[in-house]
Amino acid sequence: MNRLGVSVAAGAIVSCAMGHAALGAGAPGVSISSLPAAPIIERHKSDHLINFDMVLRNSGTETFRIAKVELSAEDKGGHLVTRKSLNTDAFAPSITVIGDAILSPGKELDIFNPFSQFDAALPIAKLRYDFCLLRESTPDQREANRHRLPDDCDFVSSMAVSPRIYENKTALALPVKGKVFVWEGHDFYAHHLRVPLGNPKIKAMGIIANTNDFASDFIYTDEKGNAFHDTPRKLENWFGYGKPLYAPGAGIVQEAVNDIPDNQFKNEKATAIAYPKLPDGKDPKDLGNHVLIDHGNGEFSLLLHMKPGSVKVKAGDRVMQGQQIGAIGFSGDAIFPHLHYVLMDGSEEGVSWGLPAAFAKFRRWYGNSSEDVRRDTVNSGDFVENLDH
């Protein structure tokens, strides 16, 4: 399935009072792409989450400042459901959430969708993003822009997407036993989500898709939330190190790597890491010991950072859900022992896109209380416990 970003026509819009818009001319040379082109809506608890980013490209000769980003959501009938915006107003303007707001000639800006969470009751069928752009090619223009109101736009360039709810084809269970903590998932602030695909360094690495846009990092903790006891420098002191990992769903193992040494901490505070020296071409993507499972329906599970020597399967093996396949380790691009798990729509990390992973039969903990969940996704900050095996 091809979900690579394609340029969406920058709509012709002229702004007017109260954030409403009418058709007109967008900024010259400015185009906007959605990555992926068909964003996915993830169901999580009582919310709908929409993870994607937008790339603004300036092929013209003028410099622009983004003064406002406005979202208008519509239902299938084209009726307005909700409207949200970020702008330059006040002493701590909300527009700073998007990061760099200057679009220079020949430049690309990655903007992670700032309106990523909606109540599941909202009937959202279409999302339109209007970017209020100010000319800022000269010092005089830059000074004048400091005193302009958010709706005073030189141009408004727009992009519209129709997100879709994704239903997993694979029956999935959490790949761990016992109570675990989702140290970082894929919420708006998570590093998994923040892969600037328009960045020249990212492009040079051959990364054309964010495989991790629905990924989760699992760790074990004590009752206080500590991930280790005594000194963290000893890997055995981490509560999760060496804990078994299980196939989240049935399928055929496509890759299994078992011989990458663990990373080591350089000091007692575990604030610096010594990565092993590997032969040229060994583990080029820093996945560490890992298992890739082809579920046979266009979905693939990737489990990373396993303990060396713990992987119990090899390429070509058929695995069943709940079968032990390895153990948590500290190999690859990891800053401490944990499991990195992602479901994706292809077999190649950095080329395939991530997919929401809805797990069955687990318990979600809220301090001393809990609820049994029939099926749902997990995200940053969740304490969850597998009830299936």
C-alpha positions, 0 to 999 in steps of 0.5 A: 500500500502506497501511503507516501506523501503527495503534494496537496494543492495549496488552496486559494483562500483569502482570510476575513474576520472571525477566522472564516475564509473565502476562495482567493490566491495562496502564497506564490511558490508555496505548496503543502504536503501531508505525510502520509497522504492518507492520515489514519485515525487511531481509536484510543480510549474515548478519543480519536488521535490523528498522527501525521505531519505537514511539509511546507515547501517554498519554491518561490523567491519571497520569505514568509512567516506563518502567523496562524494555523487554523483547522476546520473539521467537517462531517460527510455532509460538509458541515463544520464540526469544530474549528481550532487555531494557533496564532501570534497573539499574546506574550506567549503565542501558541504558534510557537508550538509548531517550531520554526515559523519562517519559510525561506526560499528553497526551504521546507518546514516540517509541522507536526499536526498540532490538532491531533486529538478529538472526542470520538463522538465528533463525526470528522470526515475532512480536515482543512488546514489554513496557513496565514502567511506574511511576507517577511523578505525585508527588515521593514516587513519583519518589523511591521509583522511584529505589530500585525493581528493574527488574521491580517494575512498577506496570503492563506495557503491551505491543505485538506485531508480525509483521515480514515479509521484503521481497523487491524487485520491481525489479532494482537496481544501485548508482547509482554506479561505482567504490569508494564509502563508505556514509557513513551508512545506516540502522543503529540510530544513523543519522539516517535512521532517527531521525525522531520521527513523534510529534513535533509539529514533524514532524507540522506539516511534514506528515511521516507516514511515514519515507521514509528508514528504509532510505536510504543516503548515498554518498560517494567517498573516498581510500585514507585515507577522506578525502572531500576534498583541500586545502580543503573549501570548494571543491566541486571538492576533494570526490572525489565532486562531479560524479561520474556517477549512474546509474539503479539500475533501469529505469522512467519518470522521474516527477520531474526537477529540475535548477535548484537552486543548490548550497549553499556553505561559509561558511568554510575548515573547512566548518563552516557552510553558506550555503544559496541563497535560493529563490523561495517554493514552490521546493523545499519539501522541500529535496530539491535537484536530484533524480530520481524513478523509477517502476519500475512495480511499486509501487517508486520510486527517489529520488536527491537532492542532484544538481549543478545542470545535471547532470540528463540526464532529464526527467519522462516519460522511460523510463530503463534500469538503468545509464543516466546520469541526473545527477551528485553535487552539493551541493543541497538539505538536504545538509551536504556533497556526496553522493548520498542514495538511497532506495527507497520504496513510493510517490512522495511523500517524507514520505508514502511509506515506505522499502523495503530496496534489495538491489543485485546484482553488487557488491564489498564491501571489507574493507580490502585484501580483498574479496568479490563479492556476488551480491545484498545490501543496504548499510548504514553503514560499507560500502565497496562497488564496482559490478560491473554497469556 
